[in-house]
Each structure stands twice: as C-alpha cells, then as structure tokens.
C-alpha cells in the first residue's frame, strides 16, 4: 500500500527553524511529484511548496518564499522542507502528498491534484 509519512514537526520560537521530512513506504518517491500543504485551525488547506519528479522545478506560496526550501533525496526516498525564519502564522498541521499527475519537470500546489497523503505533522511557532 502506498503511504507517505511526515516527521520533524514541533514547537519552535519565532525566528527559529525546522526541517520536515516526507518518507515513502511501499513505493519509490522519486517517481512522484511531491507537495507540501498546511492547514491551520479554521482555515482551508493551502499549498506551501512542491517539487517535480526531476527535482528541477519547485514552487512556493508567496508567504514562504525566501524562508522555506524544498528538496528531494531520491537515494533516501525522502523529500524535505527546510523552514527558516518561522513566524507564528506558519503554525499549522503540515502534510506531504504525492502524485503522478504532472509531467516530469512540473508540479502544482492544488490539493486536489494529489491522491496520496500522509497523516500530517504539527508545527507550532510560539514564544
């Protein structure tokens, strides 16, 4: 069964950093485009970042540009989201998701484009 599992969330002070990991179980992550999404209480799930199968194309929502970096290590079957200069408004449950639905050098940040989802990891930014 195809599964993705997120890890790396936690409590961090404003200005701090966290690195989230998305690992695959039962399939080769390198064959899929990966998206990171987040959902804060009372808000809709939003796309944060994505990376293409090739790794050559990435996208970010405007609110995280310059602070978050997505990367993939196919040898470890893992995708990372490095989050720096965290702000209280980054507080949310973060999800990774996988899809075959893009060409090799493309990715998108619409949740409906991703059929395979993890359970999420909580990120809380607070002093």
Backbone bond lengths (Angstrom), bond angles and torsions (degrees), N, CA, C in turn:
res aa  C-N    CA-C-N  psi(-1)  N-CA   C-N-CA  omega(-1)  CA-C   N-CA-C  phi
1 X - - - 1.455 - - 1.525 109.20 -
2 X 1.304 115.69 135.31 1.461 121.40 -176.61 1.530 109.61 -78.41
3 X 1.338 116.68 122.49 1.454 121.54 179.13 1.511 110.59 -138.25
4 X 1.335 115.20 146.34 1.454 121.48 168.28 1.518 107.57 -119.23
5 X 1.321 115.94 144.74 1.454 121.61 -176.61 1.519 108.88 -131.03
6 X 1.342 115.85 124.81 1.450 121.30 177.60 1.524 110.74 -92.89
7 X 1.320 115.66 151.07 1.454 121.48 173.77 1.515 108.41 -153.06
8 X 1.340 115.01 166.51 1.455 120.05 174.34 1.512 115.41 105.25
9 X 1.318 117.36 -3.29 1.457 119.07 178.44 1.516 111.66 -71.58
10 X 1.327 115.28 173.48 1.456 119.78 178.95 1.506 111.40 163.47
11 X 1.329 114.33 -167.88 1.457 122.54 178.76 1.527 109.08 -100.68
12 X 1.311 116.76 129.30 1.456 121.31 -178.70 1.525 108.51 -141.55
13 X 1.325 116.00 150.24 1.458 120.61 178.38 1.525 110.68 -78.21
14 X 1.312 117.61 154.44 1.468 119.80 174.68 1.533 110.74 -52.75
15 X 1.321 115.43 136.96 1.458 121.56 -176.51 1.511 114.02 89.80
16 X 1.319 116.93 -9.13 1.454 121.28 -179.26 1.516 113.38 -82.02
17 X 1.328 114.81 -176.28 1.464 121.60 -176.49 1.521 111.11 -132.00
18 X 1.310 114.49 152.13 1.459 122.80 170.91 1.520 107.96 -143.54
19 X 1.327 115.60 152.87 1.456 119.79 172.18 1.521 108.66 -121.87
20 X 1.303 115.67 117.74 1.458 121.27 176.77 1.521 109.30 -90.77
21 X 1.328 115.20 145.59 1.460 121.37 177.17 1.518 109.49 -121.26
22 X 1.322 114.75 145.07 1.462 121.94 176.00 1.521 106.10 -125.77
23 X 1.315 116.33 112.18 1.453 121.54 -177.75 1.524 109.59 -110.04
24 X 1.320 114.76 153.27 1.463 120.46 -177.42 1.519 111.05 -107.21
25 X 1.303 114.56 146.24 1.464 121.07 175.22 1.513 108.42 -131.64
26 X 1.322 115.06 121.53 1.456 118.48 176.45 1.509 115.40 90.83
27 X 1.322 116.97 1.68 1.462 119.08 177.31 1.522 108.94 -158.94
28 X 1.317 115.58 169.09 1.461 121.18 -179.32 1.517 108.90 -94.22
29 X 1.322 115.72 111.16 1.457 121.05 -175.76 1.520 112.04 -60.39
30 X 1.320 116.48 -29.03 1.452 120.64 -177.60 1.520 114.12 -64.52
31 X 1.314 118.01 -13.18 1.459 122.00 179.38 1.526 112.95 -91.52
32 X 1.347 117.27 1.78 1.451 122.54 -173.89 1.521 111.41 -125.70
33 X 1.326 115.26 145.44 1.460 119.31 165.12 1.520 107.49 -75.31
34 X 1.340 116.52 144.75 1.457 121.97 -176.26 1.522 109.93 -123.40
35 X 1.297 115.20 137.04 1.459 121.37 175.59 1.516 110.72 -121.58
36 X 1.310 115.11 146.32 1.461 122.04 169.93 1.526 107.53 -108.76
37 X 1.329 115.10 133.35 1.453 122.25 -179.14 1.514 108.81 -130.02
38 X 1.313 116.65 162.37 1.464 119.49 175.85 1.518 109.81 -143.78
39 X 1.318 113.71 154.20 1.455 119.71 178.57 1.517 108.85 -141.56
40 X 1.323 114.90 117.53 1.455 121.52 176.11 1.522 108.92 -92.69
41 X 1.331 117.66 157.65 1.471 120.40 -179.87 1.518 111.76 -55.37
42 X 1.326 115.82 129.72 1.450 121.09 177.54 1.516 115.53 78.28
43 X 1.331 116.17 3.81 1.467 119.85 -178.57 1.520 110.69 -119.80
44 X 1.321 115.08 160.75 1.454 119.85 176.29 1.527 110.82 -75.69
45 X 1.329 114.37 155.79 1.459 119.22 175.91 1.528 108.47 -68.02
46 X 1.321 116.35 134.19 1.459 120.56 179.94 1.517 111.29 -125.82
47 X 1.316 115.04 149.43 1.451 120.72 175.40 1.515 110.67 -74.81
48 X 1.309 116.91 134.09 1.460 122.85 179.50 1.524 110.92 -103.68
49 X 1.333 115.51 -47.05 1.454 120.40 -176.76 1.513 109.03 -162.85
50 X 1.324 116.17 159.89 1.461 119.99 174.34 1.516 108.74 -149.63
51 X 1.335 115.04 160.18 1.456 121.43 178.47 1.515 108.31 -138.66
52 X 1.321 115.50 138.04 1.447 121.01 -177.51 1.522 111.29 -74.43
53 X 1.332 115.72 168.87 1.460 121.22 177.14 1.526 110.28 -57.42
54 X 1.304 116.28 -42.69 1.470 120.79 -178.07 1.525 112.11 -71.08
55 X 1.345 115.67 -21.05 1.463 119.61 -173.94 1.514 112.51 82.56
56 X 1.332 116.61 -5.84 1.453 119.78 -175.95 1.511 114.67 -84.27
57 X 1.319 116.92 -9.11 1.463 120.67 -179.15 1.518 109.49 -128.67
58 X 1.317 114.98 129.26 1.464 121.07 176.82 1.527 108.92 -133.74
59 X 1.314 115.21 154.26 1.465 121.42 176.03 1.517 109.25 -136.51
60 X 1.335 115.06 152.52 1.461 120.66 178.76 1.525 109.67 -139.58
61 X 1.315 115.60 145.56 1.458 118.98 170.44 1.525 107.83 -69.39
62 X 1.321 116.55 148.27 1.467 120.26 -173.08 1.527 112.78 -55.53
63 X 1.317 117.34 -35.53 1.461 120.71 -173.95 1.523 113.77 -67.90
64 X 1.336 118.28 -14.42 1.468 120.37 -178.70 1.527 112.90 -116.29
65 X 1.318 117.06 -3.52 1.466 119.57 -179.22 1.519 110.80 -58.90
66 X 1.317 115.33 134.18 1.454 120.81 -178.66 1.513 114.10 86.26
67 X 1.329 116.62 -10.33 1.474 120.63 -179.84 1.528 112.17 -116.18
68 X 1.323 117.66 -35.38 1.467 122.50 -177.70 1.526 109.26 -107.67
69 X 1.328 115.55 146.52 1.453 121.57 176.28 1.523 109.20 -135.42
70 X 1.318 115.74 126.97 1.465 121.23 176.21 1.523 108.74 -100.09
71 X 1.319 115.64 143.06 1.467 119.93 178.78 1.521 108.26 -152.49
72 X 1.322 115.58 164.23 1.464 118.72 178.16 1.515 109.62 -135.57
73 X 1.326 115.61 144.19 1.455 123.74 175.35 1.517 105.99 -123.47
74 X 1.318 115.64 95.10 1.465 118.83 -174.82 1.531 111.59 -67.62
75 X 1.303 117.65 -27.32 1.467 119.64 177.72 1.525 110.95 -63.93
76 X 1.329 116.50 -30.43 1.462 121.59 178.50 1.524 112.18 -99.27
77 X 1.344 115.76 1.74 1.458 119.99 178.85 1.526 111.95 56.03
78 X 1.340 115.39 40.61 1.458 121.33 -171.97 1.529 110.69 -139.18
79 X 1.323 115.06 144.02 1.464 122.25 171.37 1.522 107.83 -116.92
80 X 1.315 116.48 141.44 1.464 121.73 -176.82 1.526 111.02 -117.21
81 X 1.316 114.67 152.33 1.457 120.99 169.16 1.529 106.78 -128.60
82 X 1.327 116.08 104.40 1.451 121.65 177.02 1.515 108.31 -84.77
83 X 1.317 116.37 122.28 1.465 121.60 -176.24 1.524 108.92 -117.74
84 X 1.314 116.30 114.59 1.460 122.62 179.20 1.524 110.50 -114.53
85 X 1.299 115.61 164.42 1.479 121.88 178.04 1.523 111.07 49.17
86 X 1.306 115.17 48.41 1.471 120.17 -175.02 1.519 110.99 -65.46
87 X 1.324 114.07 146.14 1.465 122.59 -178.90 1.533 109.22 -121.34
88 X 1.314 117.15 156.92 1.475 118.56 178.03 1.524 112.89 -55.53
89 X 1.316 117.42 -31.41 1.467 119.71 -179.84 1.522 113.09 -73.33
90 X 1.320 117.51 -5.07 1.467 120.67 173.43 1.527 111.50 -83.60
91 X 1.313 117.00 -6.28 1.458 121.03 179.93 1.518 110.53 -62.27
92 X 1.337 115.95 125.27 1.460 121.52 -177.29 1.522 108.48 -178.66
93 X 1.328 115.13 171.64 1.455 120.73 165.30 1.523 106.63 -88.00
94 X 1.323 115.52 127.36 1.459 121.75 -178.86 1.521 109.61 -102.88
95 X 1.322 114.55 132.68 1.454 121.94 -179.13 1.532 110.07 -120.78
96 X 1.317 116.00 143.91 1.456 118.02 165.65 1.515 108.46 -109.04
97 X 1.321 115.05 153.71 1.451 121.31 -176.97 1.516 109.09 -146.62
98 X 1.318 115.73 153.06 1.461 121.81 -176.01 1.520 110.54 -124.64
99 X 1.337 114.79 148.62 1.458 119.54 178.94 1.519 111.14 -151.96
100 X 1.314 114.76 149.91 1.458 121.96 170.45 1.517 110.72 -98.31
101 X 1.323 116.88 5.04 1.461 120.99 -167.12 1.506 117.66 -83.79
102 X 1.346 118.22 14.77 1.460 119.56 177.85 1.513 109.80 -127.82
103 X 1.317 115.67 155.31 1.451 119.39 170.74 1.526 109.39 -62.79
104 X 1.321 114.77 162.83 1.468 121.35 -169.51 1.533 112.94 -54.86
105 X 1.302 118.63 -32.87 1.464 120.56 -175.80 1.521 112.16 -112.89
106 X 1.334 116.23 34.44 1.454 120.40 178.87 1.513 109.73 -137.32
107 X 1.322 115.63 157.70 1.457 120.44 170.08 1.523 107.93 -156.28
108 X 1.302 116.65 163.62 1.456 121.57 -179.07 1.511 111.01 -137.74
109 X 1.316 116.55 166.52 1.456 120.66 -176.11 1.522 112.90 -122.09
110 X 1.316 115.28 30.16 1.457 119.83 173.43 1.525 108.83 -96.36
111 X 1.329 118.07 122.09 1.471 119.77 -176.01 1.527 114.24 -54.02
112 X 1.312 117.05 -34.57 1.469 119.21 -176.48 1.524 112.39 -67.23
113 X 1.314 117.65 -13.35 1.458 120.94 179.33 1.519 113.81 -84.05
114 X 1.331 116.79 -0.02 1.456 121.31 -174.75 1.529 110.40 -122.17
115 X 1.313 118.20 114.35 1.462 120.17 -178.19 1.531 115.72 -86.81
116 X 1.324 116.88 -18.59 1.468 119.58 -173.49 1.523 109.42 -114.96
117 X 1.329 115.60 119.81 1.465 122.17 -172.74 1.521 112.40 -126.30
118 X 1.325 115.43 147.61 1.442 120.87 170.34 1.516 111.04 -87.36
119 X 1.336 115.29 -177.67 1.466 121.36 -177.18 1.523 112.39 -86.56
120 X 1.313 117.83 -14.22 1.450 121.18 177.79 1.513 113.24 96.58
121 X 1.327 115.09 156.12 1.450 122.26 175.43 1.528 108.28 -135.72
122 X 1.316 116.20 135.72 1.461 121.05 -175.00 1.524 110.52 -80.90
123 X 1.313 115.56 131.71 1.458 122.60 171.95 1.523 107.55 -119.45
124 X 1.321 115.86 123.46 1.456 121.37 179.50 1.521 109.01 -124.74
125 X 1.320 115.55 122.85 1.463 121.31 179.55 1.524 107.27 -111.97
126 X 1.312 114.60 110.72 1.460 119.44 -174.70 1.517 110.06 -159.42
127 X 1.330 115.47 147.69 1.457 119.92 175.37 1.522 110.37 -93.59
